[in-house]
Amino acid sequence: MYLSNPALGTREAYVPGLTKEHVATTYGIALEDVAKLGSAENPFGPSPKAAEAVKAAMKIDVYPDWTANALRERIASKYGHSPEQVICGAGETEIIPLIIRAFSAPGDKVLMFVPAFPIYHMVAENEGRVPVYVGMGEDLDFKWDDYLAAIKDDVRIVFLTNPHSPTGRLMTEEQIRRVCEAANKQLVVLDEAYIHFSKTNGGMDLVKEYSNLIVLRTFSKVFGLAGLRVGFGIASPEVITPMMHLKPTWNLGQLQTAGAIAALDDDEHINKTVDAIAEMRAYVMEKLSKLDGYSVVGQPFSNFFLLKIEDKALDSTKVFNELLKRGVIVKDGSVSFIDLGKRYLRIDVSLKKHMDRLVGALSDIGSRA
Ligand SMILES: Cc1ncc(COP(=O)(O)O)c(C=O)c1O
């Protein structure tokens, strides 16, 4: 059988995080006690306004508006852009392939820091593009001189994630501007999936200055709608229009559009989530600073952090499996992120009871190593 690209024949298309149900039944732990800290979801659940709006939107016998226009208009007016500058998709994960297909050709290069959100390189490879990686070094920090030097003429797309995953590190506006200015032949993709947790405004206004910039946001994180599947991009119409040609025509249904519109203005839910995560982030950082054998990478500005396993008797897969037995699900860096090696776990900031379970389990694992 003809395969358009050998990358499509690899055995694992994606390694998903484990579910609470799986861990509860495998290890005999009460479902409500399992701490799911691997997918950066909202521990307070969906925006209540969004949940109500989804229930009220059960008009599923007619086709939705193919551009999700009502949502485009709300996003545009909230952030001070025009609807022609907005594209909506079934999560950022649907929008990223549209960017790669619209703004690069097979064989073209796509630049990213490594480690990074794996969808960037997976989609690039699946589409026959060539990922180019700039390493973050031993300290896992941005190497801006290397990054700027890597923006060569044969690179077509440049990815930035702010705050960065998996480290949670925050980029400054100045650093983002330098990339936009250096990328005079490239499109810059600024992925702001976790921006609310940094309590900064993010780079949406930069779209007015840089016509080569697209900013991505998702409803999966602070809005608590990961299961609904909605994300969006904001850029100049020259960037958005080609993507509208490529996108699956009716890519968002009525329920997604209604839920996202209601969530967008649910400031109560957003503020409650952001404040609780900030408080718990400080709490867990403090607790972890007292544990031997582990350290936290940098200063996280997201709803997760990267834990380094310093104890040479342990590695990330061992600790991952030991945490599972104790009802804690995290991300094993060696499975989820290329080039991260065997010493890192990405762990969500969540409710106090989950943070206490995590710290207790890490302490127990460390003491038995
Ligand atoms: C950096 C980053 N961008 C985007 C996403 C995915 O967002 P969505 O659920 O909107 O597809 C994630 C999900 O974990 C992420 O870590």
The ligand as an ORCA input file, in Angstrom:
! r2SCAN-3c Opt
* xyz 0 1
  C       1.844     24.136     24.905
  C       0.516     23.552     24.564
  N      -0.181     24.059     23.545
  C      -1.385     23.559     23.200
  C      -1.950     22.508     23.907
  C      -3.203     21.838     23.436
  O      -4.274     22.573     23.470
  P      -5.669     22.070     22.903
  O      -6.323     21.261     23.975
  O      -6.326     23.379     22.660
  O      -5.491     21.279     21.660
  C      -1.268     21.961     24.973
  C      -1.886     20.826     25.686
  O      -1.438     20.228     26.579
  C      -0.001     22.489     25.303
  O       0.715     21.963     26.311
*
